[in-house]
Amino acid sequence: MDTIQVENLRKEFESVTAVDGVSFAVEEGEVFGLLGPNGAGKTTLINMLVTLLNPTDGSATVAGHDIVDERGAVRDSLGIVFQEPALDEELTGAENLAFHGRLYGMDAATRRARIDDVLDLVGLDAERDDPVSTYSGGMKRRLEIGRGLLHRPEVLFLDEPTVGLDARTRRDTWEYIQGLNDDSGVSIVLTTHYIEEAERLCDRVAIVDEGEIVAVDTPTTLKDDLGGDVVTMGVSGPVDGLLAELGDRPWVEEATRSDDSVRVVLERGETRIADLVRTADDVGVTIDAVEHHETSLEAVFLALTGSTIADAEGTADADTPDQPTAAASATDGEASDPGDTTRSEPAQPEGQS
Ligand SMILES: Nc1ncnc2c1ncn2[C@@H]1O[C@H](COP(=O)(O)OP(=O)(O)OP(=O)(O)O)[C@@H](O)[C@H]1O
């Protein structure tokens, strides 16, 4: 069964169409990623699904409930972790959760039991009575994820879950989210502009560009559809002969010439370098340089949209996790949290494998 169904959803602000009629479904229990540059419309899309914004047009259901006509039921069925941290630093971890439980109208006994469960799940039981101001960036993020799970939602929304975290904490958080999905079966929808996050974490990825979804599939299928890796060779000699030879090889998808180089599309390019060199040698072509580019979601994004995520954002380092984007620096204090380097960061919740 689909946990989320979206039909032609659209959101217009005064002069901007932030979401331009998108349709997709999220299956029960999957980790579904919305991958695209800052400004692509991901947050607006999520905000409509969690009933914070009304769509201009189209429709969607979350856990079977309509996002406009059944807002209360939709809200009860989901948890959300916003891009900007929203914890009370003065309160302890347990107190933050208790506050949230009261907002959801849980009685004291239910609240206590759920808080114990959630702290155990996110591996923060030992720190439950410490003020959140002493937590590392990763611990805060785990507490926020735990808070999103307190009322046992069917689907958890994570808006840019690792923006502002250092590289190690980012990887730990991926493992943690993966473990949570494996163990609890909760469906997870996350937005990201990090290629590696989408590749490593998501069962399926929707590529979002300028308010539209341009492709939805597993990372593997998206990459396979592109045709394979690319090997570029700097060449001199009878290049037409080389192209003809390569065209006869069953393992070559495509071979094209551009000035003094030949571009070959093929699967598992790293296993074919020797064959390529031998083929060139056989026809008397000299190779003076070889570059191998593995297929990545970045290449898929480029092929589908005509620009890289970094270019679309107008930044050179949009996919360099160690260097938060301007938006990340502005909204997340965790990256520079000195606790990050001193507190331990278990990759998995306690008691989970
Ligand atoms: N309340 C608003 N009023 C007017 N324009 C808006 C509003 N919210 C978003 N936009 C515009 O809609 C477009 C999509 O923004 P959105 O925040 O959804 O993108 P995003 O992909 O989530 O990027 P980010 O991760 O930076 O938030 C942008 O052009 C943005 O400026």
Ligand as a Chemical Component Dictionary entry (heavy atoms), coordinates in Angstrom:
data_LIG
# 
_chem_comp.id                   LIG 
_chem_comp.type                 NON-POLYMER 
_chem_comp.pdbx_formal_charge   0 
_chem_comp.three_letter_code    LIG 
# 
loop_
_chem_comp_atom.comp_id 
_chem_comp_atom.atom_id 
_chem_comp_atom.alt_atom_id 
_chem_comp_atom.type_symbol 
_chem_comp_atom.charge 
_chem_comp_atom.model_Cartn_x 
_chem_comp_atom.model_Cartn_y 
_chem_comp_atom.model_Cartn_z 
_chem_comp_atom.pdbx_ordinal 
LIG N1  N1  N 0 6.496  31.958 1.403  1  
LIG C1  C1  C 0 7.052  32.153 0.210  2  
LIG N2  N2  N 0 6.748  33.247 -0.524 3  
LIG C2  C2  C 0 7.280  33.447 -1.754 4  
LIG N3  N3  N 0 8.152  32.592 -2.333 5  
LIG C3  C3  C 0 8.490  31.480 -1.660 6  
LIG C4  C4  C 0 7.976  31.204 -0.347 7  
LIG N4  N4  N 0 8.481  30.016 0.074  8  
LIG C5  C5  C 0 9.301  29.584 -0.909 9  
LIG N5  N5  N 0 9.311  30.456 -1.950 10 
LIG C6  C6  C 0 10.048 30.307 -3.204 11 
LIG O1  O1  O 0 9.689  29.068 -3.781 12 
LIG C7  C7  C 0 10.813 28.427 -4.368 13 
LIG C8  C8  C 0 11.030 27.053 -3.739 14 
LIG O2  O2  O 0 11.482 27.222 -2.391 15 
LIG P1  P1  P 0 11.689 25.985 -1.390 16 
LIG O3  O3  O 0 12.100 26.531 -0.059 17 
LIG O4  O4  O 0 10.501 25.111 -1.424 18 
LIG O5  O5  O 0 12.913 25.226 -2.076 19 
LIG P2  P2  P 0 13.812 24.072 -1.470 20 
LIG O6  O6  O 0 14.113 23.160 -2.601 21 
LIG O7  O7  O 0 13.170 23.471 -0.293 22 
LIG O8  O8  O 0 15.117 24.827 -1.029 23 
LIG P3  P3  P 0 15.684 24.980 0.449  24 
LIG O9  O9  O 0 16.219 23.662 0.830  25 
LIG O10 O10 O 0 16.713 26.052 0.278  26 
LIG O11 O11 O 0 14.517 25.429 1.310  27 
LIG C9  C9  C 0 11.989 29.373 -4.169 28 
LIG O12 O12 O 0 12.096 30.173 -5.321 29 
LIG C10 C10 C 0 11.556 30.226 -2.989 30 
LIG O13 O13 O 0 12.152 31.503 -3.044 31 
# 
loop_
_chem_comp_bond.comp_id 
_chem_comp_bond.atom_id_1 
_chem_comp_bond.atom_id_2 
_chem_comp_bond.value_order 
_chem_comp_bond.pdbx_ordinal 
LIG N1  C1  SING 1  
LIG C1  N2  SING 2  
LIG C1  C4  DOUB 3  
LIG N2  C2  DOUB 4  
LIG C2  N3  SING 5  
LIG N3  C3  DOUB 6  
LIG C3  C4  SING 7  
LIG C3  N5  SING 8  
LIG C4  N4  SING 9  
LIG N4  C5  DOUB 10 
LIG C5  N5  SING 11 
LIG N5  C6  SING 12 
LIG C6  O1  SING 13 
LIG C6  C10 SING 14 
LIG O1  C7  SING 15 
LIG C7  C8  SING 16 
LIG C7  C9  SING 17 
LIG C8  O2  SING 18 
LIG O2  P1  SING 19 
LIG P1  O3  DOUB 20 
LIG P1  O4  SING 21 
LIG P1  O5  SING 22 
LIG O5  P2  SING 23 
LIG P2  O6  DOUB 24 
LIG P2  O7  SING 25 
LIG P2  O8  SING 26 
LIG O8  P3  SING 27 
LIG P3  O9  DOUB 28 
LIG P3  O10 SING 29 
LIG P3  O11 SING 30 
LIG C9  O12 SING 31 
LIG C9  C10 SING 32 
LIG C10 O13 SING 33 
# 
